[in-house]
Structure formats: C-alpha cells, structure tokens
Amino acid sequence: MDDVLVRTLADIVKVGAPIVLAAIGETLTERGGVVNLALDGSLVLSALAAFVVGTSTSSVIVGTLAGISVGSLIALIVAACSIELRLSQVAVGFVLTLLCRDLALFLGIPYRNAQVFPTTFLPIPVLKDIPVIGAIFFNQDLFTYLSFIAVAVAWWWLFRTKAGLTLRAVGERPQAAFARGVNVNRIRYLYTALGGSLVGLGGAAYTLGVLPTWSDTGIAGNGWIALAIVIFGGWHPLRVAFGVYLVAGLRTIVTSIQAQVPPQVVELLNALPWLLMLLTLFLVSGPYLDRLMKVLPPRLHPPIRTLLRARPPSALGTVFEQEGRS
C-alpha cells in the first residue's frame, strides 16, 4: 500500500482518538439513563487542565489525571443536579458546557499557543512491523492505544458481563432493575463519573497528544460531534468508533484537498458526515427499516437489526424516584 495512504490512515486513527474516548464515555453514561450535555465544555476545560498541569509538572501522567479529574467532576455535577435536585439533565448540561468553555477560554489566555508539549510515540514491538496494519495501529501514542482499549472493553462490558446487563437495565427499565435490588441512582452516579472520566481523558489526549499545545480552536465543537456520533452509533461502542473514524477520515480528506477545490466543495465535504448520519437515522426509523427487512433474506434480519439499532435507552434523561434505598 502507498506510504502516503498509510500515513494518512495512521493520522486519522490518531486524530480520532480523543473523540473516540469522549464518545465511548458518553455511551456508557447514556446507557445508564443520564445525558451529559456538558460534554463539549468538559472536553475543552479538561484539555486545558491537562495541559497546564502536564507542562507544570513535566509529566504526561499527572496532566492526564488532572484532565480525567475535571471531566469526572463536571459529569458528577450533572448527575447530582438530576438525581438530588431533580433538575433537567439537558438544561444543566447545556449551561455547564457554556460555563466550562468560557472558563477555559479565560483561564487559558496565558497558555494559548505559548508552549508545546512533545508527543511521545510508543511503537509496540513486533506488532509495529506487521505490513500496513502495524504502521496504522501499532505505531501510535499512548492515548490512541487507550482509545482502542476503551472501545473493546466497553463492548465486552456492556454485552458480555452481568454488570453491563445491569447498566443496560438501569437505562431501559430502572423500575424493574430497582425491584430486583439494584441501586439505580448509585449505578447512574458511577457510570456518569466513569463516562466523564473518559471525556476528561479525551480532553487530555488533545493537548498532550494530538495538538500538542493549548488552543481551544482545535477542540471546541468536538464534544457536540461526539454526542451526535453516540446517536448515530446507536449507543453501541463499535458503531460509535466507526462513526468517529468516518468523520475523522472525511475531515482529513477535506484538509488535504481544500487548496485545490472551490470553497463550496469544501463546505459540502465538511457537511457530508452529518448528511450521512441523518440519512442513516432516517432509514432505520419508522417503517423504513421494516421495508428494508422485507427485501432481505430472513437469516439476515437479526444481525441487520442489531447493526442498525438507533433507539435510545428508554429511560434516557429521566429522573428515577428511588425510595427506601440510599
């Protein structure tokens, strides 16, 4: 395979890593019934925290922990406002994302493009020497490897463990889960914090890996992209990761050809990922999926329905009144 193409694919995987982490975190959060609409602001603020702490301590690990802590704290505020105060998750999340973004812009003024944190690549011995695949997947930085792990572990946890089944039950039928002895609100707190931690890790991946410097320009807005991809991916980790790489790939194409094509074409290509997502959601909603099933062999119906699942968790965004249990 052409070396330029291989390097381009490797760049797509690297650039997509922060959004993969954030989208997987939001997938886990929403599977429990909580919407963290503060994701975009959380991504920006955690990126700043990771960069400031990382450069101050000259430690990627300490900086990453700072980003994770900020992301988790913001997510817990969303959960507490919903569970304890019975406030709208959407309203609280929207206010928080604006607050966190503006706070990051203000606090980050002294650090804007002033310092550079060097990216450290960690080639995996033996695997990096595999033709094509090695250069794309196994010659990356730590955050990219963590994004791979997050996708695999999230899929396994959700669909192959009892704890994952409990999480899905809380997001689908919290009353039934509570009747079976599950502490619904505790589960929601736990996975909202975990999801927020992954969002914070995604923020750290920007300023300690992808950029690698502090600049909100390359980060702001990507939280909204992650939220949209969670819906596009049907709350399934593998589909979510595919959606992220699709967007990252189209962005890379636009960047590489924007000097050779008219501005109108560039704008159209920038909108293409969202048009594809809307088309997919349109096709799998209402009667259209049933019509598609009629023209396909019956043996293909189960995997196709699983692949194209686009229904949100039934209890998403709702408040559960949990009585008699702390």
ChimeraX attribute file (.defattr): number of C-alpha atoms within 10 A of each C-alpha:
attribute: neighborCount
match mode: 1-to-1
recipient: residues
	/A:1	7
	/A:2	8
	/A:3	10
	/A:4	9
	/A:5	12
	/A:6	17
	/A:7	14
	/A:8	17
	/A:9	21
	/A:10	21
	/A:11	19
	/A:12	22
	/A:13	23
	/A:14	26
	/A:15	23
	/A:16	24
	/A:17	28
	/A:18	32
	/A:19	33
	/A:20	31
	/A:21	32
	/A:22	32
	/A:23	35
	/A:24	31
	/A:25	32
	/A:26	32
	/A:27	30
	/A:28	31
	/A:29	29
	/A:30	26
	/A:31	28
	/A:32	31
	/A:33	32
	/A:34	29
	/A:35	26
	/A:36	31
	/A:37	23
	/A:38	30
	/A:39	33
	/A:40	28
	/A:41	31
	/A:42	37
	/A:43	37
	/A:44	36
	/A:45	32
	/A:46	35
	/A:47	34
	/A:48	32
	/A:49	28
	/A:50	32
	/A:51	35
	/A:52	22
	/A:53	19
	/A:54	23
	/A:55	19
	/A:56	11
	/A:57	12
	/A:58	13
	/A:59	15
	/A:60	23
	/A:61	15
	/A:62	17
	/A:63	27
	/A:64	26
	/A:65	20
	/A:66	24
	/A:67	35
	/A:68	29
	/A:69	22
	/A:70	25
	/A:71	34
	/A:72	25
	/A:73	17
	/A:74	28
	/A:75	32
	/A:76	23
	/A:77	19
	/A:78	28
	/A:79	29
	/A:80	18
	/A:81	15
	/A:82	22
	/A:83	22
	/A:84	11
	/A:85	10
	/A:86	14
	/A:87	16
	/A:88	17
	/A:89	23
	/A:90	17
	/A:91	12
	/A:92	19
	/A:93	25
	/A:94	18
	/A:95	13
	/A:96	23
	/A:97	23
	/A:98	15
	/A:99	16
	/A:100	21
	/A:101	21
	/A:102	15
	/A:103	15
	/A:104	21
	/A:105	17
	/A:106	10
	/A:107	13
	/A:108	19
	/A:109	12
	/A:110	11
	/A:111	15
	/A:112	15
	/A:113	13
	/A:114	10
	/A:115	14
	/A:116	16
	/A:117	19
	/A:118	15
	/A:119	17
	/A:120	13
	/A:121	14
	/A:122	14
	/A:123	17
	/A:124	13
	/A:125	11
	/A:126	9
	/A:127	14
	/A:128	18
	/A:129	14
	/A:130	13
	/A:131	11
	/A:132	18
	/A:133	15
	/A:134	19
	/A:135	19
	/A:136	21
	/A:137	22
	/A:138	22
	/A:139	21
	/A:140	23
	/A:141	20
	/A:142	18
	/A:143	24
	/A:144	27
	/A:145	17
	/A:146	19
	/A:147	26
	/A:148	16
	/A:149	13
	/A:150	20
	/A:151	22
	/A:152	13
	/A:153	13
	/A:154	19
	/A:155	18
	/A:156	13
	/A:157	16
	/A:158	19
	/A:159	13
	/A:160	12
	/A:161	12
	/A:162	11
	/A:163	13
	/A:164	19
	/A:165	14
	/A:166	18
	/A:167	26
	/A:168	22
	/A:169	23
	/A:170	28
	/A:171	28
	/A:172	19
	/A:173	17
	/A:174	27
	/A:175	17
	/A:176	13
	/A:177	18
	/A:178	18
	/A:179	10
	/A:180	9
	/A:181	9
	/A:182	18
	/A:183	16
	/A:184	28
	/A:185	24
	/A:186	13
	/A:187	19
	/A:188	25
	/A:189	21
	/A:190	17
	/A:191	26
	/A:192	33
	/A:193	26
	/A:194	21
	/A:195	29
	/A:196	35
	/A:197	29
	/A:198	31
	/A:199	38
	/A:200	36
	/A:201	33
	/A:202	37
	/A:203	37
	/A:204	34
	/A:205	33
	/A:206	31
	/A:207	33
	/A:208	32
	/A:209	27
	/A:210	23
	/A:211	17
	/A:212	18
	/A:213	25
	/A:214	28
	/A:215	21
	/A:216	21
	/A:217	8
	/A:218	14
	/A:219	21
	/A:220	17
	/A:221	16
	/A:222	20
	/A:223	27
	/A:224	17
	/A:225	19
	/A:226	28
	/A:227	24
	/A:228	18
	/A:229	29
	/A:230	29
	/A:231	21
	/A:232	26
	/A:233	26
	/A:234	21
	/A:235	24
	/A:236	25
	/A:237	25
	/A:238	16
	/A:239	20
	/A:240	26
	/A:241	25
	/A:242	15
	/A:243	25
	/A:244	28
	/A:245	21
	/A:246	17
	/A:247	22
	/A:248	22
	/A:249	20
	/A:250	17
	/A:251	19
	/A:252	16
	/A:253	16
	/A:254	18
	/A:255	12
	/A:256	11
	/A:257	12
	/A:258	15
	/A:259	10
	/A:260	8
	/A:261	10
	/A:262	10
	/A:263	11
	/A:264	10
	/A:265	13
	/A:266	19
	/A:267	12
	/A:268	12
	/A:269	17
	/A:270	17
	/A:271	14
	/A:272	15
	/A:273	20
	/A:274	16
	/A:275	13
	/A:276	14
	/A:277	17
	/A:278	13
	/A:279	12
	/A:280	15
	/A:281	20
	/A:282	14
	/A:283	16
	/A:284	18
	/A:285	14
	/A:286	10
	/A:287	10
	/A:288	11
	/A:289	17
	/A:290	14
	/A:291	12
	/A:292	13
	/A:293	15
	/A:294	10
	/A:295	8
	/A:296	11
	/A:297	8
	/A:298	9
	/A:299	8
	/A:300	10
	/A:301	15
	/A:302	10
	/A:303	10
	/A:304	14
	/A:305	14
	/A:306	11
	/A:307	14
	/A:308	19
	/A:309	20
	/A:310	20
	/A:311	13
	/A:312	16
	/A:313	20
	/A:314	16
	/A:315	20
	/A:316	19
	/A:317	18
	/A:318	18
	/A:319	20
	/A:320	17
	/A:321	13
	/A:322	14
	/A:323	7
	/A:324	5
	/A:325	11
	/A:326	8
